[in-house]
């Protein structure tokens, strides 16, 4: 009887993974499908594309860029509480966007308020995933990432329909109401200790790939128990200071920043690029939906293959980023209807880098350092997301073409992958 109950408790991690999937569906699915709204905003506000792109990029920039603040909040409050607060705040910001009449106000409601809620809910979902998965982290992150892709596909189609019926203002109000479901989803974010579940998927200490490497404590503390106790006693910023002395963490930060400087550009600008290439508005919206559909298929497929083959998340990330970057770099040659849909499918299928770099951070730095490390990674992701789309928009304003903006994005993604191809000197994995 007891063994049966234990098995049921261990299976709860799959319930959590499903809830994280749905959380990503609503949070990043909405913010990544902003390209449909962006095309409407350009015409409604009659503002330069670079300026309007700020409104589209700010939610992701804030959702990621305030990572250290989210990390402090998650450490102070329960993960479930943070998920509930994040869901409520995101819904509020989206609903308030119904009333905006200029780009600046939109940047506040859709950008700052909704973006803050999105980021807090996202870090809560990442934190709860980290509690339940490590050895299968690549697979788990791929499933979570497919939630984002499914959200992009669904929300792109839904937004197009709602805009057609109720204008983009009505779409903001309805989508804000839909995102209230994040509150219900967060109710399932129960840590293993609350369920009396033993640690799952612990790495074997005799595996050289997964050695304990305490970086926050003195050398005379050797036990894993001591590592955990001392790490918890240190403040967030003292732990962060130790992180920034770690070359592995620095490489992750640089690669992640370059990735997000480039990755969000197609999400924001591809719909408008398709419209300028001669596609009608409905067909252009389906180009964005194709990214989501291809990602929904590609992320779990590539994650499962890498997991089955035992490929290190660092190597998996590098390969995916290089392939994704190549597809973006050559996309200016895909300017007709067929080419745009082919590019959207290729980009969506190979857009799994974000989940894989999270898996890399969890495995390379260790479970106990993940929240702190990921909080700082979010900061640089937000900075990249804030700068990337407006830069591509300004390139268009100057050249009247998206070609160079997309070429630069492709080369940047390739560089992001190459940074993590080689193994750091004196590198050992933590648990």
C-alpha positions in Angstrom: 0.0 0.0 0.0 2.8 2.4 1.0 4.7 1.7 -2.2 1.6 2.4 -4.2 1.1 5.7 -2.5 4.8 6.6 -3.1 4.4 5.8 -6.8 1.4 8.1 -7.0 3.3 10.9 -5.3 6.3 10.5 -7.6 3.9 10.6 -10.6 2.8 14.1 -9.4 5.8 15.5 -11.2 4.1 14.8 -14.5 1.1 16.7 -13.3 3.4 19.6 -12.5 5.0 19.4 -15.9 1.6 19.6 -17.6 0.8 22.7 -15.5 4.1 24.3 -16.5 3.3 23.5 -20.1 0.0 25.4 -19.7 1.7 28.2 -17.9 4.1 28.7 -20.8 1.2 28.4 -23.2 -0.5 31.5 -21.7 2.5 33.6 -20.6 5.1 33.3 -23.4 2.5 32.2 -25.9 0.8 35.6 -25.6 4.0 37.7 -25.6 5.7 35.8 -28.4 2.6 36.1 -30.7 2.9 39.9 -30.4 3.7 40.1 -34.2 0.0 39.9 -35.0 -0.7 42.8 -32.7 2.4 44.7 -33.8 1.1 44.9 -37.4 -2.2 46.4 -36.0 -0.3 48.9 -33.8 1.9 50.2 -36.6 -1.3 51.2 -38.5 -3.3 52.4 -35.5 -0.6 54.6 -33.9 1.0 55.7 -37.2 4.4 55.6 -35.5 7.8 54.5 -36.7 8.4 50.7 -36.6 11.3 51.0 -34.3 9.2 52.9 -31.8 6.3 50.5 -31.9 8.6 47.6 -31.7 9.5 48.8 -28.2 6.0 48.1 -27.1 6.2 44.6 -28.5 9.6 43.8 -27.0 9.1 45.3 -23.5 6.9 42.5 -22.1 9.7 39.9 -22.8 12.4 42.4 -21.7 10.6 43.1 -18.4 9.6 39.4 -18.0 13.2 38.4 -18.3 15.1 41.6 -17.3 13.8 41.7 -13.7 15.1 38.2 -13.1 17.2 39.1 -10.0 14.1 40.7 -8.5 12.0 37.7 -9.3 14.7 35.5 -7.7 14.5 37.5 -4.5 10.7 37.3 -4.5 10.6 33.6 -5.1 13.1 33.0 -2.3 11.0 35.1 0.0 7.6 33.8 -1.0 6.4 30.4 -1.9 6.6 29.4 -5.6 2.8 28.9 -5.7 2.2 32.4 -4.3 4.5 33.9 -6.9 2.7 32.1 -9.7 -0.7 33.4 -8.5 0.6 37.0 -8.2 2.2 36.8 -11.6 -1.0 35.5 -13.2 -3.1 38.2 -11.7 -0.7 41.0 -12.7 -0.3 39.8 -16.3 -4.1 39.7 -16.7 -4.5 43.2 -15.2 -1.9 44.7 -17.6 -3.5 43.1 -20.7 -7.0 44.2 -19.7 -5.7 47.8 -19.0 -4.3 47.9 -22.6 -7.9 48.1 -23.8 -7.9 51.7 -22.8 -4.6 52.9 -24.3 -4.5 55.6 -27.0 -0.7 56.0 -27.6 2.5 54.0 -27.7 3.8 55.3 -24.4 0.8 54.1 -22.4 0.9 50.8 -24.2 4.5 50.4 -23.1 3.3 50.8 -19.5 0.3 48.5 -19.6 1.3 45.8 -22.1 5.0 46.2 -21.5 5.7 46.9 -17.8 2.6 45.6 -16.0 1.8 42.5 -18.1 5.6 41.9 -18.6 6.2 41.9 -14.9 3.4 39.4 -14.3 4.6 37.2 -17.1 8.1 37.1 -15.8 7.1 36.3 -12.2 4.8 33.5 -13.3 7.5 32.2 -15.6 10.2 32.0 -13.0 7.7 30.3 -10.7 7.1 27.6 -13.3 10.8 27.2 -14.0 11.5 26.9 -10.2 8.9 24.2 -9.7 10.3 22.3 -12.7 13.7 22.5 -11.2 12.4 20.8 -8.0 11.2 17.7 -9.8 13.6 17.2 -12.8 17.3 17.1 -13.3 18.4 13.9 -15.1 15.5 14.3 -17.6 15.8 18.0 -17.6 16.4 18.2 -21.4 13.2 16.4 -22.0 11.3 18.4 -19.4 12.4 21.7 -20.8 11.5 20.6 -24.3 8.0 19.8 -23.1 7.8 23.1 -21.3 9.1 24.9 -24.4 6.5 23.2 -26.6 3.9 24.9 -24.3 5.3 28.2 -25.5 5.2 27.1 -29.1 1.6 25.8 -28.8 0.7 29.1 -27.3 2.2 31.0 -30.2 0.3 28.9 -32.7 -3.0 29.1 -30.8 -2.8 32.8 -29.8 -1.7 33.9 -33.3 -4.9 32.4 -34.7 -7.1 33.5 -31.9 -5.8 37.1 -31.9 -6.3 37.3 -35.6 -10.0 36.2 -35.2 -10.7 38.4 -32.2 -9.1 41.5 -33.9 -11.3 40.8 -36.9 -14.4 40.7 -34.8 -13.6 43.2 -31.9 -10.5 45.2 -33.0 -7.1 44.9 -31.3 -8.4 46.6 -28.1 -11.1 44.0 -27.7 -8.4 41.3 -28.2 -6.4 42.7 -25.3 -9.4 42.5 -23.0 -10.4 39.0 -24.0 -6.8 37.6 -23.9 -6.3 39.3 -20.4 -9.4 37.3 -19.2 -8.0 34.1 -20.7 -4.7 34.6 -18.9 -6.5 34.6 -15.5 -6.2 30.8 -15.8 -2.6 31.2 -14.7 -3.9 31.7 -11.2 -5.6 28.2 -11.3 -2.5 26.7 -12.9 -0.2 28.0 -10.1 -2.3 26.2 -7.5 -0.6 23.0 -8.7 2.9 24.3 -8.1 3.4 22.3 -4.9 7.1 21.6 -4.0 8.1 17.9 -3.3 8.7 18.6 0.3 5.1 19.7 0.8 4.0 16.3 -0.6 6.7 14.4 1.4 8.2 13.2 -1.9 11.8 12.2 -1.7 14.3 13.8 -4.1 13.8 12.4 -7.6 16.2 11.9 -10.4 19.3 12.4 -8.2 22.6 11.9 -10.1 24.9 9.1 -9.2 27.9 10.5 -7.4 30.2 7.9 -9.0 29.5 9.4 -12.4 32.4 11.7 -13.3 30.1 13.9 -15.4 28.1 14.9 -12.3 30.5 15.7 -9.5 29.7 18.1 -6.7 31.6 21.3 -7.0 30.9 23.7 -4.2 31.7 27.2 -5.3 30.1 29.2 -2.5 31.9 27.8 0.6 35.3 27.2 2.0 37.3 24.1 1.0 37.0 22.5 4.4 33.3 21.9 3.9 33.0 18.8 1.9 29.6 17.2 2.4 26.7 17.9 0.1 24.6 18.7 3.2 27.0 21.4 4.3 26.9 22.8 0.8 23.2 23.3 0.9 23.2 24.8 4.4 25.9 27.3 3.7 24.4 28.4 0.4 21.1 29.1 2.0 22.7 31.1 4.8 24.4 33.5 2.3 22.4 36.4 0.9 21.3 36.5 -2.7 23.9 39.0 -3.7 26.7 37.2 -1.9 25.8 34.0 -3.7 25.6 36.0 -7.0 29.1 37.4 -6.4 30.4 33.8 -6.2 28.5 32.9 -9.4 30.2 35.7 -11.4 33.6 34.2 -10.5 32.5 31.0 -12.3 33.7 30.9 -15.9 31.0 28.4 -16.7 28.3 30.8 -15.6 29.9 33.7 -17.5 29.8 31.7 -20.7 26.2 30.9 -20.2 25.4 34.6 -19.6 27.1 35.8 -22.7 25.6 33.1 -24.9 22.2 33.7 -23.5 22.4 37.5 -24.0 23.4 37.1 -27.7 20.7 34.6 -28.2 17.9 36.9 -27.0 19.4 39.9 -28.8 18.5 37.9 -32.0 15.9 35.3 -31.2 12.9 37.6 -30.6 13.4 39.5 -33.9 11.4 37.0 -36.1 8.6 36.8 -33.5 8.0 40.5 -33.6 8.8 41.4 -37.2 8.0 38.3 -39.4 4.2 39.1 -39.7 4.9 42.6 -40.9 7.7 41.4 -43.1 5.2 38.9 -44.7 2.7 41.6 -45.2 5.2 43.9 -46.9 6.2 40.9 -49.2 2.6 40.9 -50.6 0.7 38.5 -48.3 -2.7 39.6 -47.0 -3.3 40.1 -43.3 -4.8 36.7 -42.6 -2.1 34.8 -44.4 0.6 36.9 -42.6 -0.9 35.9 -39.3 -0.7 32.2 -40.2 3.0 32.7 -40.8 3.4 33.5 -37.1 1.2 30.5 -36.3 3.4 28.3 -38.3 6.3 29.2 -36.0 4.3 28.0 -33.1 3.1 24.8 -34.7 6.6 23.8 -35.9 8.0 24.6 -32.4 5.2 22.5 -30.8 6.4 19.5 -32.9 10.1 20.3 -32.9 10.8 21.1 -29.3 9.6 17.8 -27.8 11.0 15.8 -30.7 14.5 17.3 -30.5 14.4 17.2 -26.7 13.4 13.5 -26.7 16.1 12.6 -29.2 18.9 14.4 -27.3 17.6 12.9 -24.1 17.5 9.3 -25.6 21.0 9.7 -27.1 22.4 11.1 -23.8 23.6 14.3 -25.4 24.7 16.9 -22.9 22.3 19.9 -22.8 25.3 22.2 -23.6 26.0 20.4 -26.8 22.3 20.1 -27.7 21.9 23.8 -27.2 24.9 24.6 -29.4 23.7 22.4 -32.3 20.2 23.8 -32.1 21.3 27.4 -32.0 23.6 27.0 -35.0 20.9 25.3 -37.1 18.4 28.0 -36.0 20.8 30.8 -36.8 21.5 29.4 -40.3 17.8 29.3 -41.1 17.4 33.0 -40.0 20.6 34.1 -41.8 19.4 32.8 -45.2 15.8 33.9 -44.7 16.1 37.0 -46.9 16.3 34.6 -49.8 12.9 33.2 -48.7 10.7 36.2 -49.5 7.8 34.7 -51.4 4.8 33.0 -49.8 6.2 29.5 -49.9 9.6 30.7 -48.7 8.2 32.6 -45.8 6.2 29.6 -44.6 9.3 27.4 -45.0 11.4 29.7 -43.0 8.7 30.0 -40.3 8.6 26.2 -40.0 12.4 25.8 -39.9 12.8 28.6 -37.3 10.0 27.2 -35.1 11.4 23.7 -35.3 14.9 24.8 -34.3 13.9 27.4 -31.7 14.5 25.1 -28.7 17.6 26.9 -27.6 16.0 28.7 -24.8 14.8 25.6 -23.0 18.1 23.8 -23.6 20.2 26.7 -22.1 18.1 26.5 -19.0 18.7 22.8 -18.8 22.4 23.5 -19.3 22.4 25.9 -16.4 20.7 23.4 -14.1 23.1 20.6 -15.0 26.3 22.6 -15.3 25.8 24.8 -12.2 23.7 22.6 -10.0 20.1 22.5 -8.7 20.9 24.6 -5.6 22.4 27.4 -7.7 19.8 27.3 -10.5 17.3 29.9 -9.2 20.1 32.5 -8.5 21.8 31.8 -11.9 18.6 31.8 -13.9 17.6 35.1 -12.2 20.7 36.8 -13.6 20.3 35.0 -17.0 16.8 36.5 -17.2 18.3 40.0 -16.7 20.5 39.6 -19.8 17.7 37.9 -21.7 15.5 40.9 -21.0 18.2 43.3 -22.2 18.6 41.4 -25.4 14.9 41.2 -26.0 14.6 44.9 -25.4 17.4 45.9 -27.9 16.9 43.3 -30.6 13.4 44.0 -32.1 13.8 47.9 -32.1 17.2 47.5 -33.8 15.7 45.4 -36.6 12.9 48.0 -36.8 15.4 50.8 -37.2 17.3 48.9 -39.8 14.0 48.8 -41.7 13.3 52.5 -41.2 16.8 53.3 -42.7 17.0 50.6 -45.5 13.3 50.0 -46.1 14.1 46.3 -45.9 14.2 43.6 -43.2 17.0 41.7 -44.9 20.0 43.0 -42.9 18.1 42.8 -39.6 17.4 39.1 -40.1 20.9 38.4 -41.4 22.4 39.9 -38.3 20.0 37.9 -36.1 21.0 34.7 -37.8 24.7 35.3 -37.4 24.2 36.2 -33.7 22.4 32.9 -33.0 25.2 31.0 -34.6 27.8 32.8 -32.4 25.6 32.1 -29.4 25.8 28.4 -30.1 29.5 28.4 -30.8 30.3 30.0 -27.4 29.2 26.8 -25.7 30.6 24.2 -28.1 33.8 23.7 -26.2 34.0 22.4 -22.7 35.3 24.9 -20.1 38.7 24.2 -18.6 38.6 22.5 -15.2 34.8 22.0 -15.6 32.9 19.5 -13.5 29.1 19.1 -13.3 27.2 19.8 -10.1 24.0 18.2 -8.9 
